[in-house]
Amino acid sequence: MRKKHPSRQDCLRLLEEYKTPEHVVKHCKAVADTAVKMGKALNEHGYHLDLELIEAAGLIHDIARVEDEHWEKGYELAKSLGYEQEADIIKVHMRYSPFSAVEHINETDLVCLGDRIVKEDAYVGLDKRMEYIIEKARKQGHADAEKRILEKKKEAQALIEGIENTIGMTLDQLMKGI
């Protein structure tokens, strides 16, 4: 019988087999580590988040990053391997909205938030990450995307504030060492 979620080693092997570029693998590791760290802190305050699911989904969320509609391709791959919960997170990670209130936070919230506060392979926080996304959109000729990005940033900021109030520290403090 197969484990409920792929292990870290299984995920890294999948990324290698799928020929995911090294810079994307580093990004996936940072997203997974950031999301798991938030999950652990919340679990220490009475939550019951599935850290194995968070880690696995974080590690493979961008497995198909170099392909068009990578969220769909990644979803199909994870689903074909029997990783239904990971597949569901991968499918929504690019456009996930709205985030849950902190009282109802789930694994998808944490993986998607992790992806929005990690730039390349490091935790940078929401402001720096969103500045980067807006600049990238401008360079690609999508100046109209800024308004939508800023609306999504407000949603993410509300969840971050809920997490920080719950765990009694800022995410910057929590992430020291990542």
One Martini backbone bead per residue (centre of mass of N, CA, C, O) as a GRO file, in nm:
protein
  178
    1MET     BB    1   0.096   0.036   0.022
    2ARG     BB    2   0.063   0.362  -0.021
    3LYS     BB    3   0.127   0.650   0.069
    4LYS     BB    4  -0.048   0.931   0.113
    5HIS     BB    5   0.227   1.085   0.069
    6PRO     BB    6   0.486   1.210  -0.065
    7SER     BB    7   0.794   1.235  -0.013
    8ARG     BB    8   1.057   1.428  -0.043
    9GLN     BB    9   1.212   1.225  -0.217
   10ASP     BB   10   0.987   1.170  -0.418
   11CYS     BB   11   0.963   1.463  -0.519
   12LEU     BB   12   1.255   1.500  -0.616
   13ARG     BB   13   1.240   1.268  -0.819
   14LEU     BB   14   1.009   1.383  -0.989
   15LEU     BB   15   1.154   1.642  -1.073
   16GLU     BB   16   1.381   1.493  -1.219
   17GLU     BB   17   1.210   1.319  -1.416
   18TYR     BB   18   1.066   1.595  -1.531
   19LYS     BB   19   1.290   1.816  -1.571
   20THR     BB   20   1.317   2.025  -1.359
   21PRO     BB   21   1.453   2.301  -1.303
   22GLU     BB   22   1.667   2.398  -1.059
   23HIS     BB   23   1.535   2.679  -0.991
   24VAL     BB   24   1.255   2.548  -0.939
   25VAL     BB   25   1.332   2.353  -0.717
   26LYS     BB   26   1.424   2.572  -0.519
   27HIS     BB   27   1.151   2.708  -0.502
   28CYS     BB   28   0.988   2.464  -0.400
   29LYS     BB   29   1.145   2.429  -0.137
   30ALA     BB   30   1.082   2.711  -0.021
   31VAL     BB   31   0.776   2.684  -0.018
   32ALA     BB   32   0.757   2.433   0.157
   33ASP     BB   33   0.917   2.540   0.404
   34THR     BB   34   0.734   2.783   0.458
   35ALA     BB   35   0.461   2.634   0.489
   36VAL     BB   36   0.550   2.441   0.715
   37LYS     BB   37   0.628   2.655   0.922
   38MET     BB   38   0.343   2.768   0.947
   39GLY     BB   39   0.202   2.501   1.022
   40LYS     BB   40   0.356   2.444   1.282
   41ALA     BB   41   0.280   2.703   1.430
   42LEU     BB   42  -0.026   2.648   1.421
   43ASN     BB   43  -0.022   2.369   1.562
   44GLU     BB   44   0.090   2.499   1.833
   45HIS     BB   45  -0.220   2.658   1.822
   46GLY     BB   46  -0.446   2.406   1.750
   47TYR     BB   47  -0.393   2.293   1.488
   48HIS     BB   48  -0.454   2.039   1.195
   49LEU     BB   49  -0.220   2.020   0.988
   50ASP     BB   50  -0.091   1.870   0.693
   51LEU     BB   51   0.245   1.855   0.650
   52GLU     BB   52   0.280   1.647   0.420
   53LEU     BB   53   0.102   1.791   0.215
   54ILE     BB   54   0.243   2.060   0.213
   55GLU     BB   55   0.518   1.959   0.123
   56ALA     BB   56   0.440   1.810  -0.137
   57ALA     BB   57   0.291   2.042  -0.282
   58GLY     BB   58   0.525   2.243  -0.269
   59LEU     BB   59   0.736   2.069  -0.428
   60ILE     BB   60   0.518   2.019  -0.696
   61HIS     BB   61   0.370   2.284  -0.799
   62ASP     BB   62   0.617   2.335  -1.043
   63ILE     BB   63   0.691   2.082  -1.223
   64ALA     BB   64   0.559   2.235  -1.504
   65ARG     BB   65   0.670   2.539  -1.546
   66VAL     BB   66   0.772   2.525  -1.863
   67GLU     BB   67   0.475   2.505  -1.922
   68ASP     BB   68   0.185   2.543  -2.033
   69GLU     BB   69  -0.025   2.540  -1.795
   70HIS     BB   70   0.126   2.408  -1.535
   71TRP     BB   71  -0.115   2.346  -1.343
   72GLU     BB   72  -0.244   2.130  -1.526
   73LYS     BB   73  -0.004   1.941  -1.568
   74GLY     BB   74   0.051   1.892  -1.266
   75TYR     BB   75  -0.223   1.782  -1.197
   76GLU     BB   76  -0.220   1.537  -1.389
   77LEU     BB   77   0.029   1.404  -1.274
   78ALA     BB   78  -0.055   1.371  -0.976
   79LYS     BB   79  -0.316   1.216  -1.036
   80SER     BB   80  -0.179   0.974  -1.192
   81LEU     BB   81  -0.022   0.901  -0.903
   82GLY     BB   82  -0.249   0.951  -0.659
   83TYR     BB   83  -0.228   1.277  -0.583
   84GLU     BB   84  -0.500   1.442  -0.519
   85GLN     BB   85  -0.439   1.674  -0.318
   86GLU     BB   86  -0.201   1.791  -0.467
   87ALA     BB   87  -0.347   1.841  -0.733
   88ASP     BB   88  -0.552   2.049  -0.625
   89ILE     BB   89  -0.336   2.260  -0.550
   90ILE     BB   90  -0.194   2.294  -0.820
   91LYS     BB   91  -0.443   2.393  -0.986
   92VAL     BB   92  -0.481   2.673  -0.787
   93HIS     BB   93  -0.207   2.836  -0.724
   94MET     BB   94  -0.229   3.088  -0.929
   95ARG     BB   95  -0.565   3.166  -0.848
   96TYR     BB   96  -0.601   3.181  -0.554
   97SER     BB   97  -0.941   3.253  -0.440
   98PRO     BB   98  -0.987   3.310  -0.151
   99PHE     BB   99  -0.872   3.326   0.139
  100SER     BB  100  -0.887   3.213   0.435
  101ALA     BB  101  -0.959   3.228   0.734
  102VAL     BB  102  -0.769   3.146   0.997
  103GLU     BB  103  -0.989   2.955   1.127
  104HIS     BB  104  -0.993   2.800   0.812
  105ILE     BB  105  -0.732   2.700   0.751
  106ASN     BB  106  -0.535   2.545   0.492
  107GLU     BB  107  -0.317   2.388   0.288
  108THR     BB  108  -0.367   2.567   0.042
  109ASP     BB  109  -0.314   2.836   0.172
  110LEU     BB  110  -0.012   2.780   0.244
  111VAL     BB  111   0.103   2.720  -0.035
  112CYS     BB  112   0.004   2.982  -0.174
  113LEU     BB  113   0.141   3.173   0.022
  114GLY     BB  114   0.427   3.071  -0.012
  115ASP     BB  115   0.434   3.154  -0.319
  116ARG     BB  116   0.382   3.477  -0.233
  117ILE     BB  117   0.671   3.489  -0.032
  118VAL     BB  118   0.846   3.372  -0.267
  119LYS     BB  119   1.161   3.433  -0.424
  120GLU     BB  120   1.254   3.195  -0.585
  121ASP     BB  121   1.468   3.072  -0.301
  122ALA     BB  122   1.316   3.297  -0.104
  123TYR     BB  123   1.217   3.460   0.159
  124VAL     BB  124   1.050   3.807   0.131
  125GLY     BB  125   0.765   3.859   0.124
  126LEU     BB  126   0.498   4.028  -0.002
  127ASP     BB  127   0.606   4.295  -0.114
  128LYS     BB  128   0.847   4.192  -0.285
  129ARG     BB  129   0.688   3.988  -0.454
  130MET     BB  130   0.476   4.187  -0.579
  131GLU     BB  131   0.674   4.372  -0.716
  132TYR     BB  132   0.786   4.154  -0.903
  133ILE     BB  133   0.517   4.081  -1.044
  134ILE     BB  134   0.454   4.360  -1.157
  135GLU     BB  135   0.714   4.396  -1.321
  136LYS     BB  136   0.674   4.146  -1.496
  137ALA     BB  137   0.405   4.234  -1.622
  138ARG     BB  138   0.510   4.489  -1.755
  139LYS     BB  139   0.732   4.352  -1.936
  140GLN     BB  140   0.483   4.172  -2.071
  141GLY     BB  141   0.238   4.388  -2.117
  142HIS     BB  142   0.057   4.387  -1.815
  143ALA     BB  143  -0.042   4.661  -1.669
  144ASP     BB  144  -0.344   4.571  -1.588
  145ALA     BB  145  -0.255   4.367  -1.348
  146GLU     BB  146  -0.201   4.541  -1.096
  147LYS     BB  147  -0.482   4.562  -0.967
  148ARG     BB  148  -0.520   4.257  -0.919
  149ILE     BB  149  -0.267   4.210  -0.751
  150LEU     BB  150  -0.345   4.411  -0.520
  151GLU     BB  151  -0.599   4.258  -0.435
  152LYS     BB  152  -0.453   3.990  -0.364
  153LYS     BB  153  -0.268   4.113  -0.153
  154LYS     BB  154  -0.487   4.179   0.055
  155GLU     BB  155  -0.569   3.889   0.110
  156ALA     BB  156  -0.292   3.791   0.206
  157GLN     BB  157  -0.257   4.000   0.435
  158ALA     BB  158  -0.492   3.901   0.609
  159LEU     BB  159  -0.373   3.623   0.663
  160ILE     BB  160  -0.108   3.706   0.785
  161GLU     BB  161  -0.230   3.856   1.026
  162GLY     BB  162  -0.370   3.605   1.142
  163ILE     BB  163  -0.117   3.439   1.187
  164GLU     BB  164   0.041   3.640   1.362
  165ASN     BB  165  -0.170   3.654   1.589
  166THR     BB  166  -0.166   3.348   1.655
  167ILE     BB  167   0.168   3.315   1.692
  168GLY     BB  168   0.310   3.593   1.801
  169MET     BB  169   0.438   3.668   1.511
  170THR     BB  170   0.615   3.726   1.250
  171LEU     BB  171   0.716   3.600   0.956
  172ASP     BB  172   1.000   3.708   0.969
  173GLN     BB  173   1.062   3.568   1.237
  174LEU     BB  174   0.991   3.276   1.155
  175MET     BB  175   1.195   3.273   0.887
  176LYS     BB  176   1.438   3.254   1.022
  177GLY     BB  177   1.662   3.047   0.831
  178ILE     BB  178   1.542   3.017   0.524
   0.00000   0.00000   0.00000
